[in-house]
């Protein structure tokens, strides 16, 4: 049993590998862009959550200050 490969068959093989590589690189770039986009969205949501919790803490502190002022006023 003798294995012979024609030069044309070898070129088809190389062309197939090249074509598959190009398709893979295009797909990998697309996935990379989507990952960056999702990461950016997550960071924006995390920052928004931090802002919300900071606002709540600020309001709680204001309420405590007002309650303390009311207690002092009622004591006088």
C-alpha positions as CSV (number, residue, x, y, z in Angstrom):
1,X,0.0,0.0,0.0
2,X,1.6,3.2,-1.2
3,X,0.5,6.6,0.0
4,X,0.9,9.3,-2.7
5,X,-0.2,12.8,-2.3
6,X,-0.6,15.0,-5.3
7,X,0.6,18.6,-5.0
8,X,-2.9,19.9,-5.8
9,X,-4.3,17.9,-2.8
10,X,-1.6,19.3,-0.6
11,X,-2.6,22.9,-1.7
12,X,-6.2,22.2,-1.0
13,X,-5.3,21.0,2.5
14,X,-3.3,24.1,3.1
15,X,-6.0,26.3,1.8
16,X,-8.5,24.6,4.1
17,X,-6.3,25.2,7.1
18,X,-5.8,28.8,6.1
19,X,-9.5,29.4,5.6
20,X,-10.4,27.8,8.9
21,X,-7.8,29.9,10.7
22,X,-9.2,33.1,9.2
23,X,-12.8,32.1,10.3
24,X,-11.5,31.3,13.8
25,X,-9.7,34.6,14.1
26,X,-12.8,36.6,13.0
27,X,-14.9,34.6,15.5
28,X,-12.4,35.2,18.3
29,X,-12.3,38.9,17.6
30,X,-16.1,39.1,17.8
31,X,-16.1,37.2,21.1
32,X,-13.4,39.5,22.5
33,X,-15.4,42.6,21.6
34,X,-18.5,41.2,23.2
35,X,-16.5,40.4,26.4
36,X,-15.2,43.9,26.6
37,X,-18.7,45.3,26.1
38,X,-20.1,43.1,28.8
39,X,-17.3,44.0,31.2
40,X,-18.0,47.7,30.6
41,X,-21.7,47.2,31.3
42,X,-20.9,45.3,34.5
43,X,-18.6,48.1,35.7
44,X,-21.2,50.7,35.0
45,X,-23.8,48.7,37.0
46,X,-21.3,48.3,39.8
47,X,-20.6,52.0,39.9
48,X,-24.3,52.7,39.9
49,X,-24.9,50.4,42.8
50,X,-22.1,52.1,44.7
51,X,-23.7,55.4,44.0
52,X,-27.1,54.2,45.2
53,X,-25.7,52.8,48.5
54,X,-23.8,56.0,49.1
55,X,-27.0,58.0,48.6
56,X,-28.9,55.8,51.0
57,X,-26.1,56.2,53.6
58,X,-26.1,60.0,53.1
59,X,-29.8,60.1,53.6
60,X,-29.6,57.9,56.7
61,X,-27.0,60.3,58.2
62,X,-29.2,63.3,57.5
63,X,-32.1,61.6,59.2
64,X,-30.0,60.9,62.2
65,X,-28.8,64.5,62.3
66,X,-32.4,65.7,62.1
67,X,-33.6,63.3,64.8
68,X,-30.8,64.5,67.1
69,X,-31.7,68.1,66.4
70,X,-35.3,67.4,67.2
71,X,-34.4,65.7,70.5
72,X,-32.3,68.6,71.5
73,X,-35.1,71.0,70.6
74,X,-37.6,69.1,72.5
75,X,-35.4,69.0,75.6
76,X,-35.1,72.8,75.7
